[in-house]
Amino acid sequence: MQVLIVYMLKVALCSALLYGYYLAVLKDRQFHYYNRFYLLAVFLVSWIIPLVTIELKPFQGATTPVSYQLVEVIADNNSSFEGMVVEDQSFFNWHWFFPLVLGMVSFVVLIGVVRSLFNILYLIRRNPVNRLNDLNLVMTDAKGTPYSFFSYIFWNKNLDVESRIGQQMLAHELVHFRQKHSADKLLIEWMMVFGWFNPVFWFLKKELYLIHEFIADSRSIENKDSAILAELLLTAAYPQQQNIFTHPFFFSPIKRRITMLKNLSSPRFGYFRRIIALPIAGMLLMFFAFRNPNQGMNAVGLDAKYIVVLDAGHGGTDPGATSAVGDKESDMSLQLVQKIVALNKNPMIRFELSRDKDEFVKLADRTNFANEKKADLFVSVHINASPNKTLSGLEIYAPKESTPVFSKSIPLASIMKESLTDLFSSTTVKTRTMGIWVLDKSSIPAIMVHPGFITNENDLAIIKTKQEEIAAKILSGIEKYLVQKEKGFASIPGIAD
């Protein structure tokens, strides 16, 4: 449900920024047609932009441009923020209460929309309708008339349609009909059923309907004479009843309508004022849409702080396995653990490295290091190797079943396997009969991760080209485990020897 709340906040922020541009640059200018469609676009774009997701790809050039670095920072922040939106699993929470409130208010707004439509149909059925070419003139004594709805003009019986004032009013309503302003209203009112929570939408709605009046005034008043408009507006008192779908002639506020009709001069820089909306929309898309696929899950909420020891296999005089082109396992494993530390943005997780450079570290010293740091997890990273160059995929090892930490390590191994399986094919979590020293001697949950075979050409290409993605998935696995640990584990997956 937090995801829905975040989306609603993004919709409100997006619409507020676009409406702010309208108030600063476009409001009370003479390009009413542009303003009409701009305000309609704000309604639609505000819903769409927060839903757009653009995955930021790593820059392949030698020197990263400043513009890309800026986008990368935005993408990282968006991904990290989304990663912090974690669902609460308790029974009495926003999961059902918040949607219930949203649904109830939306239902009330929907009733108002449907009621207005029925009122219009009621007036059409209960009053005489005169067909005039492509429009229908409904003669009624309903309060608030004259007003229009699509091809229907509801005319007050007490107004002489043949008089000068009557003709001006009719011309005004004909503009609403020809410009299809009722379609705008129908769209906006239905949109308000779901967007009532956004206060900016209410301002946009009011402004759009006033733009409709500006357009009708400018197209219907003879010679754009403000005195005629003032006379028309003062001919009758304000209506006591209005329908949300109709265009009542006596639409407030009077002062702005008269002022806009008098303002005949075109504003300076009119074209620039309008075209600048495009880069603004582009900037909003950038701020809301870009995501870094290697972020996102590494900033989820945790209740406690954790220390995780990352153990880069081999090192120094022990390079481990080597590839056909001379790549060393010790270098690759160290690069991976360093990348995991660099990607971490969660303040609740602190990583400690058993080695942070190309040096030899005894096996006993690695486990002792974890005990000295009072670590919560031990994750050893290696690169697999085999004389059989066709062997490939992911292997994850847990301590022997006879060790005290076996049952605590299996959930970590299982979650890590699931996190990495979309990059490497994998089997079940394994143990070794002869054991693995750094795992078996550990006093905390411990696993060994082999993301691919250095002796397999395809795996080696993945390890070298997708190093950051592998590191991000290992980081994600660690964090998912910690989240599940705080919630409690439902079951322990099986293993294979």
N, C-alpha and C positions, 0 to 999 in steps of 0.2 A: 504493500500500500504506500510505502514511502516513495516508491517509484512514481506513483500517480501524483502524489503531492509535489514532488520535484518537477514533474511535467507541467502541472498547473502553474507553478511559480515561474517556470520558463516561459510559458504562454503569456503570463501577465507582464513579465519583464520585457519580452520581445514587443508586445503591443504598446507598452509604455514608451519604449525608445522610439518606435516608429511614430507614435502619436505626438511625442515631444518634438520630433522633426516637423510634423505638420503645424504644430502651434508656433514654432519659431520661424518657419519659412513660408508656409503655404496659406495659413489661415487669413481670411478676409482679403485674398487676392482675387483677381478677376478670372483666373482660369478655373471656373467652377466645374467644367466637365472633367478636367484632369483630377481635381480634388475629389470628385465623386468616386471615380474608379480607384484613386489612391486609397481612400478610406475603406472601400470594399476589399481592396487587396490587403490592407492591414489586418482585417478580420481573418482572411484566409491564410495569409503568410504566418500569422502568429500561431496558428494551429499546426502548420506544416513544418516550419524551421526546427522546432525542438525535436521533431521526429526524425530528422535527417541525420544519418551517421556516415561520416566519411573517414575511412581508415587511412591514417597517415603512413605512407611507406617510407622506409629509411632512405636518406639521401645518398645517392651513389657517387657523387662527385668527390674530388679531393678536398675542396674547401666548401664548407657549408655556408650558404648565403645567410645574411642577417634576417631576411624575410622568412626563410625556412625555420630558422631558430625561433623566431617569434611564434610561428604557427605551431612548432613543436611544443613550446611552453604551454600554449593554449590547449593543445591536444592532451598533454600530460595532466593538466589541471582538470579538464573535463572527465578524463578517464578515472583519475583519482577520486574526484567528487562522486562519480557514479559508484565507484567501488565501496564508498562509505555508506551507501544506501543499502543496508542489510535488513531483511524482514525480521520482525519480532515474532517469536513463535508462541507467545502466551495466548490464552483463549480470549480474555477480555482486553481487547486493544483496538487500534484503529482499523484492523482488518475488516471488521464488519460495521463498526460504528460510523466511520468516516464515509464509506460508500452509502450507508443508510441515509445520512444527512444530505449528501449530494443528490441521491435519488429522490428524496422527499421534496427538496426545494425545486429540483428540475421538474418534478411532476406538477407542482403548483404553477410554475411558469408555463408548462405545457397546457395546463387547463386554461390559462389566460389566453394563449394563442388560439386554441380550439374554440373557445367561447367567442372570440372576436370574429372568427370565420363564420360561426353559426349566426352571429348577429347580422353579418353582412347578407348571408343567405336569407335570413328572416325578413330583412328590409326589402330584398328583391321580390320575395314571394308575396309580401303583404301590401305592396304599393304598385301603382301603375307604372309600366315601363314603356317609354317611347323609343323606338328604334330610329337612330339617325345615322345612316350610312354604316360605319364600322364601330359605332359606340351606342351605348344604351343610357338614356336619361331616365333616372328613377325619381319620380316626383314624390316627395315625402315631407313631413313636418318634424322629422327627427332633429334633435338638438345637435349643433355642431356643423350642420350642412351650410354651404355646399362642400362636398369632398368627393374624392374619386378612389376607385379601386379597379385596376386594370381597365377594362372597356366600359365600366359602369361609373357614371357620374350621378351622385345622389344630390338632387337639387331641392332646395327649400321652397315649398309652395308659396311662401310669403315674398319671395324675390321674383321680380319680373325679369325673365330671361331675355326679353326683347329690349329692355332698357340699356342705357349706355353702361351703367355699372354692372348690370347683369351680363352683358356681352363681354366685359373685361374679365369678370370672374369666370365665365365659361371658357374664355381663351386660356386663362391660367390653368384650369383643370385639364384642358385639352393638352397642354404641354406635359403635365404629369402622365397622361395617358400615352402620348406619342413617345415620350422618353422612357417608358416602361419603368417608372419609379416604383411601382407597386411590386415589381419583381425584386428590387433591392430590399424593400421592406419585408417581403415574404422570406427571403434568404436570411436577413439579419434576425428576424424574430425567431425563426427556427434555430438559428445559431445560438441565440441567447438562452434557449432551453438548456444547453450544455455549458454555455460560457457565462452564466449569470454571476459566477463567483469572481469574475475579473472586473474590478471597478472601471478599468480603462475602457472596456467594451461599452459600458453605459454612456460614457462621454462620447465615444466614437459614434454610437447610435444616434445620439442627440444632434451631433454635428453633421452627420450624413443627411439626416432628415431636413436640417436647415439648408444644406447645400441644394437639396431638391427644390426648396422654395426660392433660393437665389436664381436657379436655372429657370424656373417657371416665371418668376417676376421679370427677368431680363428678356425672355422670349415673348411675353404676353402684353406687357405694359407699353402703350403707344409712346414712341420716341423716348422710352425709358424715363418717363416723367415721374419723378418721385412724388409730386403733388397728387397725381392720380392714384398712386399706390396708397398714399396716406388716406385719401378719401375712401378708397375701397376698404381699407382695414378698419376705418372708424365707422363704416356704414352700420355695422352691427356690433353687439357686445361679443366678448369672447365666448366661445361655446362652452356649455356646461358638461358636455358629454362628447368623448372622442373614441374612435376605434383605432387600435394600434396599427391596423393595416391600411387605413385610409389616409388621404392627403387633405385635411381640412384647410379651407382657404385662410381662415383667421388663425394663422400659425404664428406663435410668439417666437422670438422677440421682434417687436416692430422696428426698434431703432436700427438693428443690424441690417434688416431688409431694406429699409429706406437708404441707409448709408451705402450699402453695396450697389443699389440701383443708381445712386448719384455718382459713384466712383466710376468714371468712364475711362480713365487713363490706364494704360497698360503698365504694370510694374516694371521697373528696371531689372535687368538680369532675370527676366521671367523664365527663359529657357534653362538657364543655369540652375535656378531654384528647383525646377522639376527634374532635371536629369540627375541631380546629385542624389536623388533617392535610390538610384541603382547601386552605387558603391556602398551606400549605407546598408542596403539589404544584403549586399555581399559580405560586408563586415559582420553583420549579425549571423549570417550563415557560418562564417568562419568561427565566431566565438561559441556557437552552439553545436555545430555539427562535427568538427574534427575530433577524432579519438586516436589515442596511441594504443595499438593492440597489445603492447607490452606493459601497459599500465592497467588500471581499472580494478583488478582483484587484489592489488597489494596495498590497499588502504581501507580494508574492511574494519569494522569496529570490533575491538577486543576489550574485554573487561579487565584484563591483567597485563602486566609487562612480561615479556619472555626473552630469554637469551638462547640463541641458536648458534651452535658451533658448526661451521662449514669446514670440512676437511678436504683439501685438494690432494688427491692421491700422488704418491711418489714425490720426486723433487731432488734437486742437487745431483749427487752421484748416482741416484736411482731414477732414470728418466722414464721408466715404465715401458710400455709398448711404443713402437714407432711405426709410422705409415711408410708406404713404398717411396714417398717423396721426402721423407725425413722429418715429418711432423712428430713431435714428442708428446706422449700422453701427459707428462708432468706439466708441460706448458699449457696444454688445452684445458686440463682440469683446473689449473690456477686461474686461467682467464675466465672460465665459467663462474667460479665462486666470486671472483672480483666483480663480475658483471651483476651477479645476484645482489651483492651489497649495494652497487651503484643504483640498481633499479628500485630498491626498497624505499618506500615513502611512508611506511607505517611507523609512527613514533612508539608503538607498543612492542615492536620487535627490534632487538639489537643483535647484530651478527658479530661473531668473533671468528677469526680465521686461524686454523692450526698452523698455517704458514702463509705469509703474504708475499713471499718471493721464492725464487728458485733455490731452495735449500733442502737438505735432507733432514727429515724429522723422524725419530724412532717411533715405532708403533705405540709403545707404552707411553711416550711423551704426548702423543695425540689424545689418548683417553685421559691421561692425567690433566691435560690442559682443559678438557671439558669439565672435569670435576672441580678444578681450581676456579673456573669461571662460574661455577654453580649453574651450569647450563640446563636448559629444559629439553633440548633436542640435540642430536648429533647426526649430521648428514654428511656422508663421505661421497665425494664425486670422483669417479674414475671414467676412463674410456676403455671399452672392451677391446679384445684382440683375439684372433684365432688363426691357426695355420690355414684353416678352410676359409678362403676369401669370400665365399658365398654367404657365410653366416652374417646376419645383420639383425638390427632391431634393438629394443630396449630390454635391459635386465635390471631387476631390483632385488637386492638381497636383504634379508632380515637376520637377526641373531639366531643361533641354534634354539630349537624348541626347549631344550633343557635349561636355558638361561633364564634368570629372573625377569629380564626385560623383553622376553619374546612376545608375550601377549600385548604389551604396551607398544611394541614396535610395528606389529602387523597392521594396525589401522593407518599409521603414517605411510607404510610401504604401499598399501592398497590405494590410498588417496593420491600418492605421488604417481603411481602407475597410470591411474585414470587421467591425471593432468597431462601426461606426456604421450599418451597413446595416439593422439592425432598427428604426431610427428614421426613416431616410430612404432612399428608393430611390436607387440609384446606378448609374453606368456604370463602365467600366474606368478605371484611373488615367490621367490626361491630362498632356500637356506642351503648351506653346505655342511655335509656330514662332518668334515674335518674342521669346520668353523671358520670364522673370519675374526681375527684378533680384535680389531678396533670396534667391532660390533659386540662380540661375546663378552668382552671385558668392560663394556659400558654399563653404567648404573642408571642411565636414562634411555628413553626411546631412541633407537639408532637404526639407520638404514644405510645401504650403499647403493648409489645410483650409477648405472652404466648407460648413458644416453648414446647408443650406437657403437659400432665397431670401427676402430681406426684402420683396420685391415680390409674393410669393405669400401669400395670406391663410392658407392651411393651414400652410405652413412657418413663417410668422411666429408663429402660435399655438403651434406645437411649441417654437420657440426661446424663447419667453417663459415658457411654463408648465413646460417640461422642461429648463430651463437646467442644473440640477444633474446630471440624468441624462446630458445631452450632455457636460458636463465630465468626468463619471466615465468615460464611454466613450472619450473622447480620452485621458484618463489611462491607462485600461486598455490602449489601443492602444500607447501609448509603452512601457509596462512589458512588454507581450507582445513587442514588438520587441526590447527589451534582453535579455529571456530567450532569445529565439531567436538573437540575435547571439552570446550566450555559448556557445550550443550549436552554432552554425554553420547557415547557410542551405542547404537542400537544392536550391532552385531560385529563379530570379527570374521573377515573373509578367510577362506581357506588358503593354503599354501601348497607348494610343490617342492620336493627335494631334488 
